[in-house]
């Protein structure tokens, strides 16, 4: 049950980060690596956020497991 609740919280947080990424880039500044390789800093934030959301959704529904499978007797 706690996987699901923590997953929802993290997904909601990253959706907010993606939504407010233009303002965050304006406030925090640009990342030189992202400007060269991902075209914009905002694109890097959105891509990273999307990866985090997908991984946490997989974790929420038990596709990815935390911990060792041997310890789960």
C-alpha positions as CSV (number, residue, x, y, z in Angstrom):
1,X,0.0,0.0,0.0
2,X,2.8,2.4,0.8
3,X,4.3,1.9,-2.7
4,X,1.2,3.2,-4.2
5,X,0.9,6.3,-2.0
6,X,4.6,7.2,-2.4
7,X,4.3,6.6,-6.1
8,X,1.3,8.9,-6.4
9,X,3.1,11.6,-4.5
10,X,6.3,11.4,-6.6
11,X,4.3,11.3,-9.9
12,X,2.3,14.4,-8.8
13,X,5.5,16.2,-7.8
14,X,7.2,15.5,-11.2
15,X,4.1,16.5,-13.1
16,X,4.3,19.9,-11.3
17,X,8.0,20.1,-12.1
18,X,7.3,19.5,-15.8
19,X,4.4,22.0,-15.8
20,X,6.5,24.7,-14.2
21,X,9.7,24.0,-15.9
22,X,9.8,27.2,-18.0
23,X,9.6,29.3,-14.9
24,X,12.1,27.1,-13.1
25,X,14.6,27.4,-15.9
26,X,14.1,31.2,-15.9
27,X,14.6,31.2,-12.1
28,X,17.5,28.7,-11.8
29,X,19.3,29.3,-15.1
30,X,20.3,27.2,-17.9
31,X,22.4,24.0,-17.9
32,X,25.2,24.1,-20.5
33,X,25.2,20.3,-21.0
34,X,21.5,20.3,-21.7
35,X,21.7,23.2,-24.1
36,X,24.3,21.3,-26.2
37,X,22.9,17.8,-26.1
38,X,19.1,18.0,-25.5
39,X,18.6,21.4,-27.3
40,X,17.2,23.1,-24.2
41,X,17.3,22.9,-20.5
42,X,13.6,22.6,-20.3
43,X,13.7,19.5,-22.6
44,X,16.2,17.9,-20.2
45,X,13.8,18.6,-17.2
46,X,10.8,17.2,-19.1
47,X,12.7,14.1,-20.3
48,X,14.1,13.4,-16.8
49,X,10.7,13.9,-15.3
50,X,9.0,11.6,-17.8
51,X,11.6,8.8,-17.0
52,X,11.0,9.3,-13.2
53,X,7.2,9.1,-13.7
54,X,7.4,5.9,-15.8
55,X,9.7,4.2,-13.3
56,X,7.6,5.2,-10.3
57,X,4.4,4.0,-12.0
58,X,6.1,0.6,-12.7
59,X,7.2,0.6,-9.0
60,X,3.7,1.4,-7.8
61,X,2.1,-1.5,-9.6
62,X,4.8,-4.0,-8.6
63,X,6.5,-4.4,-12.0
64,X,9.7,-3.2,-10.4
65,X,10.5,-4.6,-7.0
66,X,12.5,-2.9,-4.2
67,X,14.8,-5.0,-2.2
68,X,16.0,-8.5,-2.6
69,X,13.6,-11.2,-3.8
70,X,15.4,-13.7,-1.5
71,X,14.4,-11.7,1.6
72,X,10.7,-11.9,0.7
73,X,9.7,-15.3,2.2
